[in-house]
Amino acid sequence: MLKSISFLPLLFSTAAYAQGEAPSPADEGGEAIIVTATRLPVTADQVPASLTVIDKAAIDASQAVIVSDLLVRTPGITITRNGGYGTSTGLRIRGADSDQTVVVIDGVKLNDPSSTGGGYNFGNLMVGDTARIEILRGPQSILWGSQAIGGVVNVVTALPERPLEASFDVEAGSRETVSARAGIGGVSGPLRWRISGFSFVTDGISALSPRLGATERDGYRNRGGNARFNLDLGGGAMVDLRGSYASGRVDIDATTGDTPAYNLNEEMFGYAGVVVPLFDGRLVNRFAISATRTDRDGFDPRRARPRNLDSTGWLERYEYQGTATIADGWQATFGLEREESRFRNYATIPASPTAAIPAPIRANARLDSAYAQLSARILAPLTVNAGIRHDDHDRFGGNTVFGGGAVLSLFDDRTLIRASYGEGFKAPTLYQLGSQYGNAALRPETSKGWEAGIEQRLFDRALTLSATYFDRNARDLIVFYSCSGVPTGLCLVPGSVTVGRLGYYDNVSRTYTRGVELGGALELGGFSLAANYSWIDAENRSPGALFGKALRRLPAHTANAEASYRWDFGLSLGAALRWSGDAFENEANSVVLRDYTLVDLRASMRLTDGFELYGRVENLFDRYYETALNYNSLGRSIHAGIRGRF
């Protein structure tokens, strides 16, 4: 399967490209190395998966402060945001729902067990100390398990290479926005360590559209940090400790007007792992435990009891992964995992301070998994892989998925032909199973997809062109149904024959998605030009009146382009364009979200080695647009800052 080209990193770096798209670490032979697709380091030309890699140089050049602003410029990805920074932000990979994407930070899954769909809110994911972002498209449940129907976003934070090193970025801009991040670390004998922190504050914009009369600014702040420690025990053995914390507050609006309401969000995780090689490194074993906690609280000062939302989710994972080198070019990856999730949610919190607060809803689940994947270079130009995964859920039972792919490299790696098939699944969430709307009989959502593509490198790799076609069917999707009238069947509270409820979840929906991703990049000295285009045809295939309708809030056509020039004396100028076609707000396709085009300008000037001034203008022409009906978007914004790397 062809890797699509992510234009953003290509424009700002001349390093070796991973998947023909973005600079990434290189091995001794100069080949790019990818770690996400197979959960072990392999060269890019051996990966039969559609992958975009954005490295630190590209992140710095983009001047982005929130990860979603980087992701939306890559092929096949669309973003829905309910207002300005910090508001609910969903990411869709090739049309799959946001909660069908696995988010991983430093090896830890961050999807929220307490949310309705179990997905991750990208509105709170700041760039911080990120050194690398990998985006893996298509069903990827063989190695990544539940929720990987759409794909995987893997964020890797920095690790030091020198005895002592540090970095910082400080900027200010429109709407009293101030962003700062800093990190320090080093290598001392067998120990590598790094500690970092970030802060982001803005007065923001009205979350609700000003066209509805909303004028109050809804501010946002987010602060947090990361820590990583690697201890080399010798002989390839290693102890790895990682942790992260972030706390945010965002002001929100009602759907009808301005409000003083706000939400608090707190996320934290910890990871501890040990790597033990055996048989002269031919068998590498990794044992790890990780835990995450997500707290979401809502407040409305107009209420006598201000708190109106209290929800907490916990996720604990226990992992063993083995990697065996069978022969030259033949590797097997296999593992066992246990995932324990639980949540606590107060369905209702009375406004009266004298009213008793009902007992919270609690639920938990366990998911045990086993997986194996074989990668083999059968002939010098041909690499194939195949894998299988079985999951056993304590609620819905067992589920097995398969996958495989091949990469054919021709003409000294100038032509790459890729093809792959993958299956994905998503376990019902705790909310869908155990909330007041829950259905204990839910089955997992499933998908099957394939893709094929070609990449051509020309003129000593100065020009790279690529094309990918993909196709995916998804079944048993879980949707919410409202109840009215005399309650019967699933509209009855479980265990009751008379008491009804407002609604329930059930497996009833199907979708079919196909599309094309095109990319190109040109590097000529200090000049860079790159672009990508995505066509996504996503339809509702559920029987009934909505059959054949386009999925909501998903533009069929999107395109990105950038150009930049860097002079030898340190000045760099660039321009970026993002276009999104029409989309439908509702399932009946009767309300249209109009297309829009955004233009950004960027500049940077190297002062001395390690220090740089930079600035940007976002949405240069102050274009108004909506990714969700009646929700506002950021207008023209101007930012300037300074960064240091030493």
N, C-alpha and C positions, 0 to 999 in steps of 0.2 A: 504494500500500500504506500502510495506516495505521501511523503511528508509535505504539508503545505508550507508556504513561505510566509513568515511573519516579517513584514517590512520594517517594523520599528527598530529592532536591533541591527538590521543590516545597514541602516543608514548611518550609524554612528560608530561602527567599529570595522576594522579590517582583519580581525582575527579569523581563525578557521571556523567554519560554520557547522553547527549541529543541524542535521536534517536540511541543509541548504537554507536555513532560515536565520539562525542566530548564533553568535559566538558562544562557545562553551569550552570547558577545560579540555586540554589535549593530552594524549598519551605521548610516549617517547617517540613514536613515529609520526607525530603531528596530526593523527586522526582525532576527530572530535569524539567525546565520550558522553553517552547518555545513561542516566541511571534510573529514570522513572519507569520506562516501558516494561523492563524485565526485572526490576528491583535488584539489579546488580549492574556494575559498569560494563558496557559493551560499546563498540564503536557505532557511530550513527548509521553507517552503511549496512549494519546487520539488524537493524530494527524495522520490522514490518508493521509499524504503527505510525499513524499520523500524529506528529509531535511538533510543537513549537517550544523553543527554549529561548528565554530572555535572560541575559547575563547582567552582571553588575554594571559594566560599561554602558549597556543599552538602557538600564534603569536610570542611571545618572543622566544620560543624554536626554531621556524623555522628560525629566524634571517632575515626574508624577509623584504625588504624595499618597495616593490611595491605589491599591492593587487593581481594582476594577477599571481604572482609567488606562492601565496597561493592557489588560486582557481584551477590552472591547476593540482594540485595533488589530487583533489577530484574526485569522480566517475562521469562519463558522461560528463566531461568538456574538451574541447580542445581550444587551443589558436593559433591565427595567428598574427604574429608580423612582420612588415616591417623593420627589422633591430634591433638595440639595444634599450636601455631604451628610452622611450619617443616617439618612432615612433608609427604609427597607430597600435593599438592592438585591435583585435576583439575576443570576447569570445562567444563560442557556447555551449549551454546546450542541450545535447542529439541531436545534429545535427541541431538544429534550428539556423537560421541566427543570427548574433550578434545583429542586430537591433530589434530582437524579444525577447530581454531580458530587463526586467525593472530593473533599478539600483536605489536604495533608500539609502540615507545617512541621518541618524537621522530623518526618516519619510518624507524626501523630495525626490521626483522623480527628477533624474538628467539627463534624456535623452535629447539630444540636438535637439531642433526644427529646427535649421538651417542646420543640416547635411542632406545628401541625403536621408538616410534611417531613420533618427530620432534616431539612436542608440547612445550609449555612448562609447567614446574612452577610453578603460581601460589603455592605455599607460600613462595617466595623473593621475591615481588614486594611490596615495602613501598610505602606511600604516599609517603614521602620528600617531594620537592619538586614533587609532582604538582599541576598547575594545572587539569587537565581530563582527563576520561575519556569516550571515546565507544565505544558498543557497537553494532555493526552486525549485524543478525540475518539469517540465511538464506544460501544460496549466493552468494558474492561474488567468484568467481574472475576476472571480467572485468578488474577493476582490481587485485586483490590476489593473483592467481595461486594456486599450489598451496597446499593445506591449508585454503582458505577455503570448505569445505563447510558448516560450521556458522555461521561469521560471523567478525567481526573485532573485537578489542579494541584500541583506540588510546589510548595514554597520552601526554599532552603535559605537559612540565615548564614551569616558570614562566619568563617573560621580563620584565624590568623596564620600567616606563613613566616613571620619574622619574630625575633625575640620580643619586640614590643612595637605595636602599631595602633593607630587610632584614626578615627574619622568623625566628621561632623558635617551637618547641613543645617543652615538657618535661612529662612525666607519669610517675607511678609508680602501681603498683597490686598486685593480688593476685599471689601466687607470686613475689615479688621481681622483678616486672616493671618495667623502666625503659625508657622510649622518649624519644628526643630527636632533633630535626631542626632545622636552621638553614640559612639561605641569605642571600647578600648579592649585590647587583648594581647596575647603574646604566646610564644613558645618557650617553655623552660624545661629543658631536658625532655622527659617523656610526656610532659603535660602541655596540651594546647587548650587555651581558654579565651573566652570573649564574653563581655557583658555590655549590653546596650540599652538605650532608653529613647523614647520619643514622646512628643507632645504636639497636639494639633488643636487649635482653637479658631473658631470663626463665628461671626455674627449671623452668617448664612443668608438665606432667602426665605420667603414664605413657601412652606411646603405645598400649600394649596395654590392653585393658579390665580394670579392677579386678575384674570379675566372673570373670575367669580367674585371679585371684590376683596380678596384677601390682601392685606398689606403688612401684617406683622411679620417681622423677621424671625425665623426659627433657627436658633443657633445650635452649634454642635461643638463638643469637645471630646477628645480621646487621648488618654495617656497610658503608657505601659512600658514594658521592657522584655528583653530576652537574656538568657544566659546559657552558655554551652561549655562543657568541659569534656575533653578527650584525654584519657590516660593510656599511653602505649605500654603494654606489659611485656613487649618483646615477642619475637617469633610470629608476629601478626595478630596476637591477642590484644584486645582493647576493651576498656570500660568507657561507656558513653553516657553522659548525663545532660539533660536538656530541660529547660523550663521557660514558660512564657506567662505574662499577665497583661491584661488590658482592661481598662474601665472607661466607658463612654456615657455621655448624656446627650440626647438629641431632643429638641423641641418639636412637637408635632401639631398638626391641625386636624380638625374633624373634616368630614367630606362636605360639610355645608358652610364652613367659615373658620376664621381664626379662633384659636383656643390657647390658654396658658398651659396646656397639658405637656408632659414630657415623659420620656422613657429613659431608664438606666439599663445599661448592659455591662455585665462583667464576665470576662472569659479568662480561664487559666488552664494550663496543662503542665504535666510533668512526665518525663520519660527517663527510664533507666535501662540500659542494655549492656550486654557483654558479648564480645565476639571471640570465639574459640576455634582456631584452625587445627586440623588434624591431618595426618598422613602427608607431611611436607606441604601443607596448604591445599591439597587436592580436595579436601572437604572442609568447608568453612561453615561454622555454626553460629547463629545469632539467637540469643535469648533476650527477651525484652518484656517490660511491663510499662504501660502508660495509662494515664488517667486524665480526664478533662471534666471541667465543670462550667456550666453556662447558667448565669442568673439573669433573668429579665424581669424588671419591675416597671410598672406604669403608675403615674401620678397625675391627678387633676386637682389643682389648688381650689377649684370652685366647690369641691365636695367637702362636707364636714369631716369625712374620713378620706383624706386625699388619695391613698393608695387604692388603685383599681385593678392592678395586675400583679401577680406574684407567681412566678414560674421558675423552676430550677430543673436542670437536666444533668445527669452524670453518665459518663461513659468510661468503662475500664476495659483494657485489652491486654491479653496475655499471648505472647507470640513466640514461636520457634520457627526459624527459617534456616534451611540448609542449602548450600550451593556446592555441587560436586562437579569436578572437572573429570569427565569420563575419558576423553582423549583430546588431542589437539583440535580445537574448533567445536568440541561437543561439551555442552554444559547442561546440567539439570538443576532446576530450582524447585524446592518443595518445602512445605511447611504445615504447621498446625496453629490454629488461632482460637481463642475464646474471647467473645465480646459480651460484656455484661452492661446493660443499659437500664436506667431507671429515671423516673421523673416525678415531680410533685407540682401540682398545679391547683390553684384555688379558682374554681369555675366562676364563683361569684363572691365579691367582697362588698357588702352593703355600704351605702354611703353614710348611713346614720352611725355615729360613733357608739351608740348604745345597743345597736343590733348585734347579735352574735354572728361571728364569722363561721360559715359552715366548714366542716372538716375538709381538708384538701383531697383532691383525687390523686391517688398514687398508683403507679404501675411499674413493672419491671419485666425484662426479657433476657434470655440468654441465647447466644448464637455460637455454635461450635463449627469449625471449618477445617477442611483439609484440601490442599491444592498441590499440583505438580505441573511443571512445564519443562519441556526439553527443547533446547536450541542447538541446531547442528549445522555446521558448514559442510555440506555434503560434497560439493565441488568448490573450487576456488571462487567462482563468481556467484554461487548460489547458497543462501542461508535460509533454512526453514525452521519453524518452531510449531509446537502443538502443546496444548495444555488442557487440564480438567480440574474442576473444583466441585466439592460437595459441601453443602451447608446443612446443618441440622438446627432448626429453630424450635424452641420449647413450646411455641404456640401453634405454628402452621406445619411443622414437620420438616421433611427433607427437600432439597432442591439441588440439582446438578447442572452445571453449565460446561460447555466446551468452547474451544477456540484454537485458531492456528493461522499461520501466515508464511509468506515467503518474500525474499528480496533477491532480485537478480541484478548484479552489478556488471556492466559491460564497458568496454573501451576505456580501460584504466580508471574506472569509477566515474566516468563522465556522464554515463547514462544509467539511471537506476529505475527499475521497474518493480513495483510493490503491489502485493495483494494480501488481504487478510479477511478472516471471518471471526466474529466474536459474538458471544451471548452475554447478556446482563440480567441482573435481577435486583429487585429492591424489596426488602422485607417491609411489611406494614409497620408503621411507626407506633410507639407507645400511645400517642394521642389517638391514633386511628383505632387502636385495639381497646384501650382502657379508659378513655375519657367519657363524658356524658353522652357523646355521640358515637362511642366505640362499637365495633363489631368484632367479636372474638373469632368469627369464622372466616376472616379475611385471608386471602392467599397472596403470595408475593407478586408484584408486578414483574413482568419478564420482557425481554427484547432479544431480537436476533438481527444482526447487521453484517454487511460486508462492504468492502471498498477496494478500489484499485486505482493506481495512478502511475505517473511517470515523471521523472525529473531529469532535466537536461542541463548540463554545465558546459558553457561555451567560452571560447577565448581565454583559455587558461583560468577558468572559473571566475572570470570577471563578470559574466552574465549567467544568471541561473533562472530557468523557467520551470514551472511545475503545474500539474493539473491532477485533480483527484475527483473521482466520482464515489458517492456513498449512498447506501440504501439500508433502511432500518424499519422493522416492524415491531411494535410494542403492544402487548396484550395484558388484559386483567388490570388495567390501570385503575387506581382507587380514586373515586370521586365522592363528593358530599352531596347528599340529597336532602332537600327540605321536606318537612312533613306538614300537612294541614288536614283539617277535617277530623273525622273519627279515627283514632289511631288503631292501626292493625300491623301485623308483621313486624318488620324492623323499626317501624315508627313507635313501637311500644318500648318502654324502659325494660332492659333485660331482666327477666324474672317476674315481670308483672303482666297481667292480662287486661288491665284497665288504664294504667297510667301511661300517657304518651310523652314523647319528647320532640324537640324542635327539628331534629334531623338525624342522619346516620351516614356512615361510610360503607361503600360496597365496591366490589370488583366488577365494573361494567364497561369501562372505556377501552377503546383501541385507537391507535394512531399509526399512520404510515408516513415515513419521511424519506425523501431522496434529495440529492443535491450535488452541486459541483463547487469546488474550490480551485481558483486559479491564482497563481502568484508569479512574481518576477522581481529580480533585483539586479542592479547594475552598480559596479564599483569601478571608478576611473580616477585614480589618484585620490585627491581629496574630495571628489564629487561622488555622491551616492544618490541613487534613485531607486525606489521600490514601491510596489503596489500589490494589493490583493483584492479579489472579488469573490463573493460567495452568493450562490443561489440555493435557497432552501425551500423546497416544496413540502410542507408539512400539513397533513390532512387528518381530520377526525374521521375514523372508520367505524365508529360505533353505530349500530343499527338505529334508525330513527330519522328525525327531521334534520339532525346536524350532520348526517353522513356526507362526506365530501367537502365540508366547510374547512376553511383554513384555521389553524390554531391561533388563539388570541395573542395579541401583543408580540407577534413574531413577523418581522419584515421578511419578505421573500428575497429581497435583493439588498446587499450591503457591499460597500467598497471603501477601501482606504488607500491613501497614497502619501508619500513623503519624499522630499528632496532636501539635501543639505550639502554644504561645502565647508571644508575646514582648511584654513590657511596654515602655513608652516609656523607663523609667529603666534598661533594659539587661538585665533578668532574662528568661531564656528557659527554659521547662520543656517536655519532650517525652517521649512514650512510643512504643515501636515493638513490633509483634508480627510474628512470622514463623512460619508454619505449613507443614509439609511432610507430605504424605500418605504412605501405605504405599509401599514399594518392594521389589523382589525382589533378593536378594543374588546368586542364581545364575541361569544361563541357563534351567534347567528350571523356574524359578518355584516351587521347593519350599521355599525359605527366605525369610522375610519380614523386612525392616527396618521396624520399627513407626513409625507417624506420631509427630510431636512438635510442640510449640508452645513458642516461646521469646518471652519478654517482656524488653525492655530499657527502662531509664529514663535520661534525659539532662537535664543542666542546665548553664547557663552564665550568667555575670554579667560584664557589661562594667564594667571598673574606670575606665578613661579611654579616650580615643580611641586605638585601636591595641592595648590590653591587655585581656585577658579571662581570668577563671578559669573552669574547666569541670570537670565530673565526670560519671561514668556508672556504672550498674550493668548488667552484661550477664548474661543468663540469670537473671533475678531470682528465679525459683522453683527454681533449681538442678536443672533437668530433665536427666536422663541420656538420651542419644540416640546413635545410630550412623548414620553415612553410609556406612560400610563395616563388614562384620561383624567383631565382636570388637575393633574399634579404638575407643579412648576419645574423648571430646569434652570441651570446656571446660565446667566447671560455673560456678556463680555467681562473677562477677569484679567487683571494684570498682576504679575508677581515678579519679585526680584530677590536674589539671595546670594549667599557665598557658601562654598563648601571647601573642606580640606581633607586630604588623604595623606597621612604621614606615619 
